[in-house]
Amino acid sequence: MRYTLAAGLILASDRISKFLVMRHMTEGQSIPLLPPLLYVTYVQNRGAAFGFLQGQTVLLSAIALLCLLFISTQWKKIMAKSPFVRWGVVIALMGAIGNLIDRLRWGAVIDFVDIRIFVFNVADTAIVAGVGLLFWEVLIHDRKEG
């Protein structure tokens, strides 16, 4: 139940934040929140992180779908793992789904959190946090066995 609630909150906050940006801003518009550090800037990212694979929506969507398929086939094994693995997979999965929805619906991922180095969104944050938990598990596991 906790995983379902967290997953729903992550996906809902991603979808709602992107909806609000798309509804109230024009692409390229930037609103300073804490200049010069933080802005809300509406960007449609047609690639992966840092502009990698620009215009490869079909490839990026296929990769995300394959990952989702793999996770769904391994769900029971994942739920038997440590809390770091379970939470890491759930959180990253919701981020991947949020960005996949964008790619399938708009042909691009909607980004808006602008820290002037790069622009990202709630789903990206979830992916990074989830993968971070998985890395943390690897570090803890390796330390216990070493």
Phi, psi and omega in degrees: 000319180298320181293319180295316179296313179298317180299316179297319179294319179296310182295319180296317181293325176295310184295315182294316181297318179293320178300314181296319178297312182295326183283324188252359181228160172258152181303132181093343179293142181228132179241120179289132174254308177224070183296144004265020187263322190223129179224158167256114183231122182278115180229138170258109183268112181267015178228202177262198181302142177059027177078006179294139178060044178305134176077007182262050184301317181296313179298312181295322177293318179297318178299315179297317179296321177296319177297317179297319178297314179300313180299318181295326179284340182253011188305314181297320178294319180297317182290345177272354182275184181294162177301326178298318179291312182301308181293321180300315180292314182299313182294312179296322179300317180294323175297316179297320179294317179302315179287327177296319177303315178301312183299318181288325183274318188247348184077010181199157175268135180274116178247152182203342178277109189247114176250021175069347172268317174203167181243135183216189183217183181297318180298318178300319179297319178296318179299313180296317180296316179297314178295324176300318177296322178294318176297319179301318178299316179299317180296318179292315181298314180298321181294319181292325181276337185277000000 
